[in-house]
Amino acid sequence: MKATAVTLALLSASVMPPVLAQSNTAPTRSFTTEWTCDNGRKLLINAHPRRPREEAHISYIGNRVEVRLQGPVADGRYASADGKVVWQLDPTDRQRGQLSYAGLLPQPIHCTRNDPTPTKK
């Protein structure tokens, strides 16, 4: 009887982890959006949509820069502390934006979001 109880306990312990692992159905969320610029290069923007005042990052050609929201959230304008990197969403089409990167880009370039998701207007 005691051996059966121990065997049952071991069996239930070995079965439990997969059941627990399968019960977590929350989706994995990434706050990084990928954009393709007119010059064919990729731009990554990492910003938390519900915490716009927290630090955000822009990565372009291997350069990662911390940026902060400038002005109202609806404007979608982020800039680095030194003002050399500026990201501005297009006010009429939130799936497009413009990147200015002093010292890296001779003029601002336009980028289009790769993973368009419906946004509230």
N, C-alpha and C positions, 0 to 999 in steps of 0.2 A: 504494500500500500504506500509506504514511504517512498519507494523507488518510482512509483507511478506519479506521485505528486511532484517529485523533483524533475522527472522527464517532462511532465506537463508544463512546469514553470519554465524550463529551458526552451521548450517548443514555443511557448507564447512569447518569450523574450526575443527569440529569433524571428518571429513573425511580426512583431510590433514595429520595428524601425521602418520597414518598407511601407506599412500602412500609414504611419505618421508622415513619412516623406511624401506620400501621394495625397495626403489631405490638405497640404498647403497649395491652394490653387490661385493665390494672389499673383498677378502678372509681374514680371520683372520690369521695372521702369527705368528708362534712361532719359536724362534731361539733356542729352546731346543731340543736336540736329545737324544733319549733313547738307551742305549746299554745294552746288557746282557753279563755278564762276565762269564768266564769258571767256576767260583765257584757258578754260579746261581744267583748272586746278580745283581741288576740294577745300572747302572751308568748314570747320567744325565749330559750333557754338554750344557751349555748355552753360546753361542758365536754368535755374529752378523757376518754373512758371508761377508758382504760388508764393515764392519768396523773392520778389524782384530786387529787394535791397541787399540781398546777400551777394557775395562775390560771384562773378561769372568769368568764363574764359573763352577766348577766341584762339583757335589754332589754324595757322595758315602756313604752308610750306615748312612744316617742322618748327615753327615759332609759336609758342604758347604765351599769351599775354593776358594778364588779369584786367578785366574791364568792369565798370560799374554803370548802372542805369543812370542816364542823364535825363532829367525831366520826368513827365508823367509816364506811367507804364504803357499807356496806349500809344505813345510815340515810338516805342521800340528802338530807342537810341542808346547805345552803349559806347563808352569811351574809356581809354586807358587813362591813368592818373596824369601822364605827361601829355596827353592829347594826340599822340602820334598814331594811335589806332582808334578808328571810329567805325562803328557798325550802325547803319540806319535802315530800318524796315521801310519799304515803300508804303505810304499811307493808303493807297488805293488797292494794292495787291500785297497782302501780308505773306505771300509765298515768294516774294522777291525782296531784295535788299541791296544796299550799296556798301562796299568796304573801302575805306581809305586807310592806307598803311604807309606813313611817311618813312622814307629810307628803304622801302621794299617795293612799293608800287609807284610808278611815275605819275599815275592819275587814278582816281577812284574806279573800281570795277563793279559791275553788277553781278549778282549771284541769284540763283533760283534754288528753292528748297527741293531736295531729292525725295523726301518722304512726306508729301503733302497730306496733311490731315485737316479735316474741317475745323475751322476756327470761328469763334463768335465774332461778329462784326458790330 
